[in-house]
Amino acid sequence: MPSYAIIALLLALVVVILVVSTRALARGVERRFPPTGAYAQIGGVQLHYLEIGAGPDADLPPMVFIHGAAGNALDLHGAFAGALAGRGRMVFVDRPGAGYSRRSRRTAISPQAQARTIADLIDRLNIGPAVIVGHSFGGAVAAALAVQDPDKVAGVVFVAPATHPWPGDALTWYYNLARLPVIGHGFAHLIAVPFGNLLYRRAVKSVFEPDKPPRDYASRSATRLVLRPASFHANAADVGALNTHLRELSTRYGKISSPVTIITGDRDNVVSPELHSKGLARDIEGARLVWLEGRGHMLTYAATDEIVSEIEALGRRVKDPSGRDQMPDRPSLAT
């Protein structure tokens, strides 16, 4: 057999192995983390969300949680559902294209479009105005929601938010590769899933640094769901286009009039706290900036208690705008 034929045969064998591995791994993660919420058809998006009802002694307004890049509804559910159970009605959303939410290739990529979809869900569920909690990329969506649909928003808690354009459009290499025509499709369907699973623990450790992830983070967050071809491709499209969309969105933050708390770690190596969190505090009049020293990007798990305390404080502020029922700020947390 000619050498070129042997090479072609070996390449075909490698492709078959990668295809089989990708399908097996994607099906495996879906069996481990099946959809457990409800669906709403909104425009071109089939939105999946988890809802927890308020208890008889609820003391907080309704809350909508919006996860970051590579996440899903279970990511924030795993961090906050137990801590806030019964305190108020809670909705955890799979952003369009993430988790078990589906979208067409050309819809709901920008934070603005995703915010409109979530605003429609708030109407559909009749839960507004709600306190919006947005982490990382979800912070951009929360900001867009507050700008575009202020009547749906009682207040916003931004956690390590990505809200401002950064110089140079620099992205991790695999985001750029996954967005390429044809090549990106092949990368997402052949390489990203098996190799992403091999590198998953290292990636989690990196995004948490200098904090340490909980031992059960993988099971609580279900973040391996991004390691499916369609989810990986959608996540890359979201992140790849984010800087462009933030150039327009960030000029409108001065319109946000609802109460705002911004929580950031000063050692966040994923989203610059100086550029994003301080920039957001500068742009929104009256915003409260909570600066956590020695903490990284995944405050949702590394500083859950502090975030819950800030949600409680903002909830009291929403329920009593006069300020009569406010707790004093804790100087050790805020600047």
C-alpha positions in Angstrom: 0.0 0.0 0.0 1.4 3.4 -0.9 2.6 5.6 2.0 0.1 8.4 1.2 -2.7 5.8 1.4 -1.4 4.6 4.8 -1.3 8.2 6.1 -4.8 8.9 4.8 -6.1 5.7 6.5 -4.4 6.7 9.8 -5.9 10.2 9.6 -9.3 8.7 8.9 -8.9 6.4 11.9 -7.9 9.3 14.2 -11.0 11.3 13.0 -13.3 8.4 13.7 -11.8 7.9 17.2 -12.2 11.7 18.0 -15.8 11.6 16.7 -16.7 8.6 18.8 -14.9 10.0 21.8 -16.7 13.4 21.5 -20.1 11.8 21.2 -19.5 9.4 24.1 -18.2 12.2 26.4 -21.0 14.5 25.5 -23.7 11.9 26.1 -22.0 10.9 29.3 -22.1 14.4 30.8 -25.7 14.8 29.8 -26.6 11.5 31.6 -24.7 12.8 34.6 -26.4 16.3 34.5 -29.8 16.0 32.8 -32.1 19.0 32.4 -34.1 19.3 35.6 -35.8 22.7 35.0 -38.5 24.1 32.7 -38.4 25.5 29.2 -39.7 28.7 27.7 -39.8 29.4 24.0 -38.8 33.0 23.5 -38.2 34.3 20.0 -35.5 32.1 18.5 -34.4 30.7 21.9 -35.5 27.7 23.8 -34.6 28.9 27.3 -34.0 26.4 30.1 -34.2 27.6 33.7 -34.5 26.4 37.2 -37.0 28.0 39.6 -37.2 27.8 43.4 -40.3 29.2 45.1 -40.3 31.6 48.0 -40.9 30.2 51.5 -43.7 31.4 53.9 -41.2 33.6 55.7 -39.6 35.1 52.6 -37.8 38.4 53.3 -36.1 39.0 50.0 -37.4 40.2 46.6 -37.4 37.8 43.6 -33.9 37.0 42.3 -32.6 36.1 38.8 -29.2 34.6 38.6 -27.2 34.9 35.3 -24.0 32.7 35.0 -20.8 33.5 33.3 -18.9 32.1 30.3 -18.5 28.3 30.1 -21.2 28.1 32.9 -24.9 27.1 33.1 -27.7 27.6 35.6 -26.4 24.9 37.9 -23.2 26.8 38.4 -24.9 29.6 40.4 -27.6 27.2 41.7 -24.8 25.2 43.3 -23.4 28.3 45.0 -26.6 30.1 46.2 -29.7 27.8 46.1 -29.0 26.3 49.5 -27.8 29.6 51.1 -30.9 31.5 50.0 -33.5 28.7 50.1 -36.9 30.1 51.1 -35.7 33.7 51.4 -37.3 34.7 48.0 -38.3 33.4 44.7 -35.2 32.4 42.7 -34.7 31.8 39.0 -31.4 30.4 37.6 -31.1 30.8 33.8 -29.2 28.8 31.2 -28.1 31.7 29.0 -29.0 31.2 25.4 -26.7 28.5 23.9 -25.5 27.4 27.4 -26.5 24.4 29.5 -29.8 23.2 28.0 -30.9 26.5 26.4 -30.9 26.4 22.6 -30.6 29.2 20.1 -30.1 29.5 16.4 -26.6 30.4 15.2 -27.4 34.0 14.6 -29.5 34.9 17.7 -28.8 35.9 21.2 -25.0 36.2 21.0 -24.6 39.7 22.4 -25.3 40.5 26.1 -28.0 42.9 24.8 -29.8 40.2 23.0 -29.5 37.7 25.9 -30.8 40.4 28.2 -33.9 40.9 26.1 -34.6 37.2 26.2 -34.2 37.1 30.0 -36.5 40.2 30.3 -39.1 38.3 28.3 -38.7 35.4 30.7 -39.2 37.7 33.7 -42.5 38.8 32.1 -43.5 35.3 31.3 -42.9 34.2 34.9 -44.4 37.4 36.3 -41.5 37.8 38.8 -40.3 41.4 38.1 -39.0 43.6 39.2 -36.3 41.3 40.5 -32.8 41.5 41.9 -30.4 40.5 39.2 -27.2 38.6 40.2 -24.7 38.4 37.3 -21.3 36.7 37.4 -18.5 37.4 34.9 -20.1 37.4 31.4 -23.4 37.3 33.2 -22.5 40.7 34.6 -22.6 42.2 31.1 -26.0 40.6 30.6 -27.2 42.0 33.9 -26.0 45.4 33.0 -27.7 45.3 29.6 -30.9 44.2 31.3 -30.7 47.2 33.7 -30.1 49.6 30.8 -32.7 48.2 28.4 -35.5 47.1 30.8 -35.2 49.0 34.0 -38.8 48.2 35.0 -37.8 44.5 35.3 -34.9 45.3 37.6 -35.2 46.1 41.3 -31.4 46.1 41.8 -28.3 44.4 40.5 -25.5 42.5 42.3 -22.5 42.3 40.0 -20.0 39.6 40.9 -16.6 39.8 39.2 -18.3 41.3 36.2 -17.1 41.7 32.6 -18.5 45.0 31.6 -16.0 47.2 29.8 -14.1 46.8 26.6 -10.4 45.8 27.0 -7.5 46.9 24.8 -6.3 44.6 22.0 -9.2 42.2 21.8 -6.9 39.5 23.3 -8.6 36.1 23.9 -7.4 32.6 24.9 -6.4 30.8 21.7 -9.1 28.3 21.6 -11.8 30.9 21.5 -10.3 32.4 18.4 -9.9 28.9 16.8 -13.5 27.8 17.6 -14.9 30.9 15.8 -13.1 30.3 12.5 -15.4 29.2 9.6 -15.2 25.4 8.9 -12.0 24.9 11.0 -13.9 26.1 14.2 -16.7 23.7 13.5 -14.2 20.8 13.2 -12.3 21.9 16.3 -15.5 22.0 18.4 -16.7 18.6 17.1 -13.4 16.7 17.1 -10.8 18.1 19.5 -12.4 20.5 22.1 -14.4 17.9 23.9 -11.9 15.1 24.5 -9.0 17.4 25.2 -11.2 19.8 27.2 -12.1 16.9 29.5 -8.4 16.1 30.0 -7.7 19.7 30.9 -10.8 20.4 32.9 -9.3 20.2 36.4 -6.4 22.4 35.4 -8.8 24.9 33.9 -10.9 25.0 37.0 -7.9 25.5 39.2 -6.7 28.3 37.0 -10.0 30.2 37.0 -10.3 29.9 40.8 -6.7 31.1 41.6 -5.6 32.2 44.2 -8.6 30.5 45.8 -9.1 26.8 45.8 -12.2 25.2 44.2 -14.4 23.1 46.5 -13.9 19.4 46.0 -17.4 19.0 44.8 -17.3 21.9 42.4 -17.6 19.8 39.3 -20.7 18.1 40.5 -22.3 21.2 42.0 -21.7 23.4 38.9 -22.1 20.9 36.1 -19.6 23.0 34.2 -18.5 20.0 32.1 -21.7 20.7 30.1 -19.8 23.2 28.1 -17.7 20.3 26.8 -20.3 19.4 24.2 -19.8 20.7 20.6 -22.8 23.0 20.3 -22.2 24.5 23.8 -18.5 24.9 23.3 -19.1 26.7 19.9 -21.8 28.9 21.4 -19.6 29.9 24.3 -16.7 30.8 22.0 -19.1 32.9 19.9 -20.3 34.8 23.0 -16.8 35.4 24.4 -15.3 36.2 21.0 -17.9 38.9 20.3 -18.1 40.3 23.8 -15.5 43.1 23.5 -17.2 44.5 20.4 -20.6 44.6 22.1 -19.2 46.1 25.3 -18.0 49.1 23.4 -21.6 50.1 22.8 -23.1 48.9 26.0 -20.6 50.5 28.3 -21.5 54.0 27.1 -25.0 53.5 28.6 -24.2 52.5 32.2 -25.0 56.0 33.4 -28.6 55.3 32.7 -28.8 52.6 35.4 -30.8 54.0 38.3 -31.6 50.9 40.3 -29.5 50.1 43.4 -26.2 48.4 42.4 -23.6 46.5 44.3 -20.3 45.4 42.7 -18.3 42.7 44.3 -14.8 41.9 43.1 -11.6 40.2 44.1 -8.4 42.2 43.8 -6.5 39.1 42.5 -8.9 38.2 39.8 -6.8 37.0 36.8 -9.7 36.4 34.5 -11.5 39.8 34.5 -9.5 42.9 35.5 -11.1 44.4 38.7 -9.5 47.7 37.9 -10.9 48.0 34.4 -14.3 46.4 34.9 -15.5 46.7 38.6 -13.9 50.1 39.3 -15.0 51.3 35.9 -18.6 50.2 36.6 -18.6 51.8 40.0 -17.4 55.0 38.3 -20.1 54.9 35.7 -23.1 54.1 37.9 -24.0 56.8 40.4 -24.4 55.5 43.9 -23.0 52.1 43.2 -21.5 50.2 46.1 -18.1 48.6 45.4 -17.1 45.7 47.6 -13.4 45.0 47.2 -12.3 41.6 48.5 -8.5 41.4 49.1 -6.7 38.3 48.1 -9.6 36.8 46.3 -9.9 35.7 42.7 -12.5 35.3 40.0 -14.8 32.6 41.4 -16.2 34.5 44.3 -19.5 32.7 43.8 -17.9 29.7 45.6 -14.9 31.3 47.3 -16.8 34.2 48.9 -20.4 32.9 49.0 -21.2 34.2 52.4 -20.0 37.7 51.5 -22.1 37.7 48.4 -25.2 36.5 50.3 -24.7 39.3 52.8 -24.6 41.8 50.0 -27.7 40.3 48.4 -29.5 40.6 51.7 -28.4 44.2 52.1 -29.5 45.2 48.6 -32.8 43.3 49.2 -33.4 45.4 52.3 -32.6 48.5 50.3 -35.0 47.6 47.6 -37.8 46.9 50.1 -37.1 50.0 52.1 -35.7 52.7 49.8 -35.8 55.3 52.7 -32.9 53.5 54.3 -34.6 53.0 57.6 -34.0 49.3 57.6 -30.4 49.3 56.3 -27.5 47.6 58.1 -24.3 49.7 58.2 -21.6 48.8 55.6 -18.8 46.6 56.8 -15.6 48.6 56.4 -13.5 45.5 56.0 -15.4 44.6 52.8 -16.0 47.8 51.0 -14.1 50.8 49.7 
